[in-house]
Amino acid sequence: MSVTNLLENWSQFRHKHPVGDQPHEEYKWAMSIDLDACTGCNACSVACYAENNLPVVGKEKYSHGFAHHWIRVERYWDADGRDFPDQGAQFLPMMCQQCEAAPCETVCPVGATNHTADGLNSQVYNRCIGSRYCEANCPYKVRYFNWYDYPTTDNVWPEPMNQQLNPDVTVRGKGVMEKCTFCVQRLTAAKSNARTEGRTVRDGEVQTACQQACPTNAISFGNLVDPEAMVGKQWMQQQVQLDKDKQAKDAEEAASKLRGYRILEELRAYPSVMYLERVRESAI
Amino acid sequence: MIDNFDRRDFLKVLGWGGAAVALSGCGNTSVEDGREIVTSYSEPAEYVIPSIGVYFNSTCAQCDAGCSIMGRVREGRVLKLEGNPDSSINRGKTCGLGQAGVQAHYNPDRIREPLLRSGDKGEAITWDKALELINSKLAGVKGEEVAFLTGGTSGHINVLLKNYLAALGSSNHYAYDAVSPSVVRAANKKAYGVEMPRLRLDKAKVVLSFGADFLGAWVSPVHFSQQYAQFRKGTRPEGRGVLVQVESKMTLTGANADRWLAIRPGTEGILALGLIHALGAAGMKIPGGIAQDYSLERVSKDTGISAEQITKLAALLKERTPSLVIAGSAAEGYAHGTQNAAAIALLNQVLGNVGKTVQFPAVVPFPQVLPTVGNRYALQALNDEMAQGKVKVLFNYGANPVYSAPAAMKLKENLGKVPFKVAFAHYMDETALQADLVLPLDSALEDWATSVPEYMAEEAQINIQQPLMEKLYPGTRGMGDILLALLKQRRADEYKGYEDFYSYLHSAVLQNKVALGGTGKDDDAFWTATLSKGLLKLPCDAGKISDKITPTAIALPAPFAADDAYPLQLIPAVSASLRDGRHANLPWLQESPDPLTTIVWDSWVEIHPKTAARLGIVEGDIVEVTAKNGSIKAQAYLFPGIHPDAVSVPLGNGHEAMGRYAKGVGVNVFNILDAVFDKGTGELAMHETRVKVSKTGKRVVIVKDEGSAGGQQMGRKIAARVTSDKVDLSGEV
């Protein structure tokens, strides 16, 4: 593929999945996160460590930015110069946004990261050569590189902690990029069960680890193709459309009375995660 | 090695309920050296499907909230814990602390065999010898010279423990919890007639919390988080609830408030009475001249909260009822903590919330299994006894006072006066290191127990804790089994019928089948169903909460005057994951960033940017925090969510022992707390320590998750916010 070809037919490459004439067939996994419910407690993140065999890298490697939290809770303060943050902090759970036109996919020299038919941005570990181009190109900074061979690093999984490792998830070795998979191992199992019974996965049948742990139910997850799915209803009610880069809320910010948005929409990555704005009472 | 046939028999006995033991691959022995037999999966036990995870219900033991969990078990190993949706406490949800329960189980630093002190070392001995040693050491010791120190206990462990002490002729059960809300309990008891009323956030239109971190580390955080989610729903008949948090150091709950008010430390009660006064001024009927002296001007001056804000808050509380006012650890942590808590309870009464959002709790009708909740006073009492040489044999289960007692108490020194100390422990922590005999416990995922949480939601329940897998180490034992063995030394006739704690629990539950809701059910079927559910829900009659206004004389001291030698108030912060330090050896929690500062693997000193500027401190400066009883050195973090007259250091780190992930990480702020006590209850007043902060000249780069922008969004819409008048929540899904 020449660069000229790539640039000339950019929209075609980018719009592999969400466009109207090529809709998703059975599944399109998507998420919605209510920032008014999220308390920033970090349960999602720890649950992800437990489910996905994430290494604990320790203080020194953490200081180099080598942490492997596939979902992290970002904390922001208002920048208005007041003495106290008297409307609290802003929390944001950030994980791979499973973009429909993922910036990371187009730069992988070996096709290790690419799109699946059910709308996931997948990472093929044994194809990855560790160029880290994807990490550099990800606007959300949610890709994590294995700088070390954690399975053989002291005190990452010392006996018998290695017995806790989830056999459904690969333990990654040195030189491989990794990131949130929307708990693809759970999706695969659910899809397989459903197929055996001659149906598709029902809403609520499969939960991601972060969603299942979340003490305030801030995270919804499901199949956007399924008209019964909670997540689809939320997207529809908030008038956020997967294949658009201008949403109803952007068009008439003040009048819309909606709070659904996608982060860095203007980059046209078409993320599969919708956030609901945090609400703050105006009467106090 | 157990041969295959016997092992299957074993499975038939326990397997259907909890001990989900697969036939092979438990992983503790190795196939290569022939110590383990590989068994074909062609005929696995009924409930084992190779490669498929099966869930078994149990109870989380990471804190005392009593969330019901289900553990995913595959090939004989427990892999992950999820919440059990049937429990009204946590409704299928878990916190990060609960998630890390598997790391407590698989922790490489667990003690694996009984150890007897031999000089500075521990010498491995057998259980028979250990138990016999206890028996012989008790000979000739009077009952009142025996003491049992524990954390909060409940259920049948509590029963056996009390029975054992009774058999020894002792009543010295000291339940110690370094961070428990014990002053609030006492104030609640006075105001409402119950220590821990049921709080209905889901029914409240406004929640006003005085430093109660109910989303983080207070009482039952996962339950309150569930309630909070309902409270915030715009589709609720009451509309979206408003949270106002008043505290001197921002907690996780404070970070989620619609309005966070930085109050001068210790003046919480003054604000509560000031609000009552303001409500009266706004036309609300206030009985009997309560809070007459608390004029707007005075309260604003004392608390540092603007008159405008107080008026606004009073108007909101008057307009939106019912509301709910909660007193938390920040309000109770002073010498006048009882008075603060009483003033806050009075505000609830004046607002008419009692009976609406403050309700009578669900109660388990069996007094023996009810929780013995921990407090700090218990440790002081024990410490006094030890100092006078009145304790000859000390048992310690689940407490680590050598770590968490202020140095001023001289606890370690007093422990030395006890001739024989037994520690039942998971880790060689600071207290276990002082013991003469250390007995290793099964992990919570290997052990049997029942438990009754202190805070229950709509139903009374007894939680079942059961093994989710085979024991990792043959040398550990369950606490129930140990207590039973000790009881057999004393009351053989009464306990000889129970081979182990499992059979004891089995008998206990079945004997009481009718009361536990098993009327007409077959014994086996009822027992199986109980284990399968992981909890017993009990019918209970709702009592009535006392909604009388009790205008007791509340005497609040004037705010603390400036002290030049020690100008700042030290706020020891309870972190949702490390709590009182017992979880410091769980690496997931050490690497899980503190939600507000995003710092990992260390301690820090939170200081307001204004105060820092005055003292010339910048982020990463190693500062010395000096109190009357010692000092600590830690990195400074400039934190806007703290009162300029206070600094805050998180509790939980600074261990000198315990394990590889805990030892040497951060500093222990418990050490330097002043021995000041609440006048009403005698509890250690956690927030009463005054300190000075000075630079040491050293500086480090703080290891944290926050980026170089320091938590600013730089004008981009990343984490977005909208005011409630600009959004329509009624149509949301």
Interface residues (C-beta under 8 A of the other chain):
Chain A: L35 D36 A37 T39 G40 C41 N42 A43 S45 V46 A47 Y49 A50 E51 V56 V57 G58 K59 Y62 S63 A67 H69 R72 V73 E74 R75 Y76 W77 A79 D83 F84 P85 D86 Q87 G88 A89 Q90 F91 L92 N155 P158 E159 P160 M161 Q163 Q164 L165 N166 P167 A209 Q212 A213 C214 P215 T216 N217 A218 M230 K233 Q234 Q237 A254 K257 L258 R259 Y261 I263 L264 Y275 E277 R278 V279 R280 E281 S282 A283 I284
Chain B: G27 N28 S51 R74 E75 R77 V78 L79 K80 L81 E82 G83 N90 G92 K93 T94 C95 G96 G98 Q99 A100 V102 Q103 H105 Y106 N107 P108 L215 G216 P221 V222 S225 Q226 Y228 A229 R232 G234 R240 V242 V244 Q245 M250 L252 T253 G254 A255 N256 A257 D258 R259 W260 L261 A262 K312 L313 L316 L472 A576 S577 P587 W588 L589 Q590 E591 S592 P593 P595 L596 T598 V600 W601 D602 K610 P640 G641 R660 Y661 V665 V701 V703 D705 E706 G710 G711 Q712 Q713 R716 K717 I718 A719 A720 R721 V722 T723 S724 D725 K726 V727 D728 L729 G731 E732 V733
